[in-house]
Amino acid sequence: MSAATEAAVLDRTVPRPSGASQLRQIMTLVRRNLTHIKRQPEMLTDVTIQPIMFVLLFAYVFGGSINVQGGDYKPWLLPGIMAQTIAFSAFIVAIGLNTDIGKGMVDRLRSLPIQRSSILVSRSIAALIHSSIGVAVMSVTGLFIGWRIHEGVLKGLLSYGLLLLFGFAMIWVGILVGSAMRSVEAVNGLMFTTIFPITFLSNAFAPTETMPSWLRTIAEWNPISSLTQAMRDNWGVGGSVRADAPWSLQNPELATIIWSLAITAIIAPLAVRAFNKRTTD
């Protein structure tokens, strides 16, 4: 009997754990995922060195040629870098989950009396913690380039909450890709050719006013643009939207919440189905 078949039998025969028991399972797996970072600190380069590099590159190399009405470009840029980093949480969970599936780690876990959902939940929590480290690093970096929160603590915390909410939605995208792709190389190729262009086709790094009208429409309805604009508004870092801007930029907080819930509602069932199919073959 194969390991996958044995795991499927155990899934039907092992009683469901209590809430407290499943919480212990989740926390144990989260600790296991974070231990990889402790033993391989180079795994943090994508949320430490890379964001700092982007901030310095755009702020001091390209920033001089980008004009922002009503504000300074450097603090205006920081929310866009944060939005890009949290979007890449999908990348993190996709690679981690695909690696665990490919190496048989998921099959070994499922041979234990453990809920399959605990594997996904723990991976999601670990990915959010991983991305939150990057957000914290960028917040500190922002202080050195002139970024400040001008609209009060509550609005500042609201922006961080929107970041985590959107990151949670993107994690389901990562679970779907990590479960559907058959190798880490395939995950890398797909994620770089989708997530990376999407983050740049927005208002994260440059105002949309100078774009061609058709491209500006796409960029302004991009969920990354809504998230970025919400943070700029709540932090008071300038760059107010024009009067004829679309609804998504006039109401960026609500738009971000709607985008996050919609992505989760559509992608989560597909991700769970792909994970179940991949781990029961």
N, C-alpha and C positions, 0 to 999 in steps of 0.2 A: 504494500500500500504506500503510495507516495505521501510526502509530507503535506502537500496541499489537501489530499483526500482525508488524511488523518485529522487535519485541522478542521475540515468541514464537518467531520463526524463529531469532533469535540464541541464545535459550536452548537450542535443540536442537543448534545448530552449534558454539557456543563450548565448548572443552574445559573441564572442571572444573578450577579452580585448586587448587594445593597448599594444605596447611594454612597455611603461612606467607603465601602470597599472599592467601588469604581473610582472614587476620588483618589484613593491611595494608588490605584493603578495608573491613573493619569499623572499624578505627581511623580511617581517613580520613573515613568517614561520621559517626562519633561526633564527630570534630573539626568537621565541617561543621555538625552539629546544635548543638554547644555554641557555635560562632561566632555563631549567631543570638542567643544570650543575651548575648554580649559586646557585640554591636552594638545590641541592644535590651534593656538591663538591666531595663526595666519588666516583662519576662517573668518575673522572679523575685519579683514582688509576691505571688504565690500561695503561695510557700514562705518568705517573709520577713515582710512586713508583715501578711499575713492570719493566720498562726499566732500571731504576737505579739499581734495584736488579740484573737484568741480567748482566749489565755492571760489577758490582762489583763481582758477582759470577764467571763469566767466566774470568775476568781479573786477579783476585787474588786467586781464588780457583783452576780453571782448567788451567789458562794461563801458569803456570809454566811447564806444561807437553806438551804444544803445541808449536812447533817451526815454525816460519815464516821466510822463507828465504828473506833476504834483508830488514828486518824491525822489529820493536818492536810489540809484540802481542797486547798490549792494544790499541794504536791508530788504528791498523789494524782491531781490533774487532768492533770499533764503527760504521762504515758503515753497517756492518751486522746487528747490533741491530736496526739501523734506518730502514733498509729495512724490517726487521721483523715487526716493529711497523707500518709502512705504509701499509704493507700487511694486518694487522689486522684491517685496516679501513673498510674492508668488514664485519668483525665481528660486528663492531659498528653500521653500517647502517642496517645490517640484523636484529639485535635485536631491534633497535629503530623502524624500519618500521613494523616489525612483531607485536610489542607491540601496535603501533597506529592502525593497522588493527584489531587486536584482541579485542581491547577495543572500537572499533567503532569510533575512532577519525577521520579516513579517510572518513567514511561515513558522519560524521557531517561536515567536511570541504567541501565535494562535494555537500552538500545541500546548500552551499553558491555559489555566482557567482564567481567561481574560476576555473582556468584551472587545470586539473589533472596533467599536466607536472610540475606545480609549486610545487606540493607536493614532487616529486622525485628530482627536482633540489635543492630545499631548504634542503632536507635531505642530499644530496650529499655535498653541501657546508658546512653544519654543521659538517659532518663527517670529511671533510678535515681540517677544523679548529681544530676539536678535536685532530686529529692525528698530526697536525702541532705543537700543544702545546707539545706533546711528543717529537717531533724532536728538538724543542727549548730546552727542559729540558735536553735532551741527549747531545746537543751541549755544554751546560754549564757544564754538568758532565764531558764531554770529556776533557775540558780544565784542569780539576783537575787531570786527569790520563795521561796527556802528549799529547793529540790529538791537532793538529794544521792543518791549511790549508796552504800548502807550495807552491801551484802552482798558486797563484794569486786569486783576488776577482772574476773575470769573471768565471773561472773554478769552483770556490767554489759555486757560484750562479747557475751554470749549473747543478751541482749535486743536489741542492735543487729543481730545476725545474724538473729534472728527477724523483725525489721522488714524487712530486705532480702529475706528469703525470701518474706514475704507480699507485699511490693511487687512482686517478680518475678511472682507469681501474678496480681496485679491488672493487671499490664502486658498479659497475654494478653487480659484483658477489654477493655482499651483498644484492642488491635489488632483484636479482633473488632468492636467498635463503630465504630472509625475506618474499617474496611474496608467494613462493611455500610451505614453511613449515607452519604447522597449529598451532604451539605453540613455545614459547620461548625455552622450553626444547629441542624441536627437532632442533631448530636453533643452540643451544649450542652444542648438540651432533654432528651434521654434521660439523660445523665449526671447532671444536676442532680436529676431526678425519681427517680433510683435510688440512686446512691452517697451523696448527701447525707442522705436519710432513713435509710439503712442505718447510717451512722456515728452518728446520734443514737439509733437504736433499739438501744442497747447500754449497757454500763456505763461508757462512755468519759467521760461528763460528769456522771452522777448514779448513785447506787447503785440496783440493780434491786429492792431489797426493798419499796419503796413502790409499785411498779407493780402493776396488776391481774394476777392469777395467769396468765391466758392470754398477756398481753403480756410478763410477766416470763419466761415459758418461751421465747418467741421471742428476747427480748433476750439471755438467758443462753446460748443456743445460737448466737448470732451470732458468726462468726469474729472480728469486731472485738473482742468481749468477751474471747475467749480470748487474743488478742494483748495486749490492754490488761492483763489480769490477770497474764499471764506477766511483763510488764515490772514491774508493781507488786511481785510476789513477788521477782523477782531484784534489784530495786533497794531493797527494804525500805522502801517509802513508805506502809505502813499499808493498812488496808482489807482485812483477811483475809476470806475467803469464809465463809459460814455452813455449818454441818455438813451440811445437807440440800441443798447446792448441787449442780447437775448435774455429771456427769463432766467436761464440757468446762472447767469452772472449777476443779474439784479437781485436774486435770492440764493446766493451760493450755499449758505448753510443748509437750507431745506433741499436744494438740488443735490448736495452731497449725500444727505441722508437717503433721499429717494434712489439715487444711483447705487449706493451701497446695498440697500435692501433689495433692489431689483437684481443686481448682479448675484447676490447671495441666493435669492429665490430661484433664479434660472440655472445657475451653475452648480449649486450645492447638490441637487438631486442627480445631475449628470456625473458629478465627481464621485459621489457615493456609489453609484451604479458602476462606474469604471473601476473604482477600487475593489468592489466586491467581485466583479468579473475577473480582474487581474489576479486576485489572491485566491480564487477558487478553481482556476484552470488546472 
